Amino acid sequence: MNEYTRANQRGWDGLAETHFRNYHIDTLRGGTPLINDLIRGEVGPVAGKTLCHLLCHIGTDTLSWALLGARVTGIDISPESLRYARQLAAEMQIDASFIEADVMDVIDRVHEQFDIVFSSTGVLCWLPDIRRYARTVRHLLREGGIFYLFDGHPFRAVQLDDAGEYGPAGSLQGDYFRRQVWHYPTMGDYTDPDLVVAADSYEWHWTMGDIISALCEAGLRIEFLHEFPRYFYNGYTPHDVPAADAPERFPCTFSLRARAD
Ligand SMILES: C[S@@+](CC[C@H](N)C(=O)[O-])C[C@H]1O[C@@H](n2cnc3c(N)ncnc32)[C@H](O)[C@@H]1O
């Protein structure tokens, strides 16, 4: 694991407990999956299928897929997040596996193949190497299996200034093609604006070309790429709040499905 990822691991360990409080766990405990209808529809039926959730965090989406009938495995780098994921699986009596691993090491560590590989909402910015991630997805898929990704759109990069901060809503001030590791001295939280974890964090930016090319090079066939003018977290940044008057002129999120064949 590189030093950047090690720092990110500490940050995510620091956020896990707050997310366990704020992620609608009681709804999940009550048997209602937390995956939204858009994603459920785009992934398609999962009953009876094996599903690997990359960057699964505290396992809420992983266990939601289990409630929908999949046999699930979650992979994440944060031991504290996985402690909550395992606790929740035990409480809900769901037979789920959770593996603590840097996704960059998964090709060497995990040798099972799955019908579905799933990753969503806050994935690509944590990856130091998009091509290795794409090869990892292919490695985890059986022939004919599908990969589904829903994440922030790389166009967001043009909203960031040189310090990695957002300007006034709708302003375009950054560089879509800039290659740099973004360093933040603390980690904020999209579920609790008052929480600041004292851990350095490092983020990467991948253009849409980087993402699609990496998947194609890894042997995946893109079935669709959908772009949406809305974010997935209220309050992810002040400009991400999907207020009624938010301009819907820019791509904010995207989804894609790709097949291993
Ligand atoms: C934004 S969260 C994922 C959110 C998830 N969709 C959810 O809402 O539950 C990002 C997750 O990626 C994990 N992560 C970051 N870098 C990673 C890496 N290199 N390998 C594996 N997991 C990583 C973090 O520990 C964290 O749990």
PDBQT file of the ligand as one rigid body, heavy atoms in Angstrom, charges set to zero:
ROOT
HETATM    1  C1  LIG A 301     -16.973   7.117  -0.313  1.00  0.00    +0.000 C 
HETATM    2  S1  LIG A 301     -16.648   5.549   0.419  1.00  0.00    +0.000 S 
HETATM    3  C2  LIG A 301     -17.569   4.503  -0.609  1.00  0.00    +0.000 C 
HETATM    4  C3  LIG A 301     -18.934   4.852  -0.382  1.00  0.00    +0.000 C 
HETATM    5  C4  LIG A 301     -19.886   3.734  -0.477  1.00  0.00    +0.000 C 
HETATM    6  N1  LIG A 301     -20.484   3.752  -1.752  1.00  0.00    +0.000 N 
HETATM    7  C5  LIG A 301     -20.884   3.985   0.582  1.00  0.00    +0.000 C 
HETATM    8  O1  LIG A 301     -21.543   5.025   0.532  1.00  0.00    +0.000 OA
HETATM    9  O2  LIG A 301     -20.971   3.198   1.487  1.00  0.00    +0.000 OA
HETATM   10  C6  LIG A 301     -15.036   5.196  -0.077  1.00  0.00    +0.000 C 
HETATM   11  C7  LIG A 301     -14.507   3.880   0.495  1.00  0.00    +0.000 C 
HETATM   12  O3  LIG A 301     -13.342   3.538  -0.256  1.00  0.00    +0.000 OA
HETATM   13  C8  LIG A 301     -12.426   2.913   0.595  1.00  0.00    +0.000 C 
HETATM   14  N2  LIG A 301     -11.127   2.981  -0.041  1.00  0.00    +0.000 N 
HETATM   15  C9  LIG A 301     -10.401   4.101  -0.322  1.00  0.00    +0.000 A 
HETATM   16  N3  LIG A 301      -9.265   3.751  -0.942  1.00  0.00    +0.000 NA
HETATM   17  C10 LIG A 301      -9.284   2.398  -1.086  1.00  0.00    +0.000 A 
HETATM   18  C11 LIG A 301      -8.387   1.458  -1.643  1.00  0.00    +0.000 A 
HETATM   19  N4  LIG A 301      -7.240   1.842  -2.193  1.00  0.00    +0.000 N 
HETATM   20  N5  LIG A 301      -8.724   0.150  -1.624  1.00  0.00    +0.000 NA
HETATM   21  C12 LIG A 301      -9.895  -0.258  -1.059  1.00  0.00    +0.000 A 
HETATM   22  N6  LIG A 301     -10.783   0.592  -0.496  1.00  0.00    +0.000 NA
HETATM   23  C13 LIG A 301     -10.473   1.906  -0.509  1.00  0.00    +0.000 A 
HETATM   24  C14 LIG A 301     -12.545   3.697   1.888  1.00  0.00    +0.000 C 
HETATM   25  O4  LIG A 301     -12.057   2.981   2.984  1.00  0.00    +0.000 OA
HETATM   26  C15 LIG A 301     -14.051   3.951   1.957  1.00  0.00    +0.000 C 
HETATM   27  O5  LIG A 301     -14.689   2.954   2.710  1.00  0.00    +0.000 OA
ENDROOT
TORSDOF 0
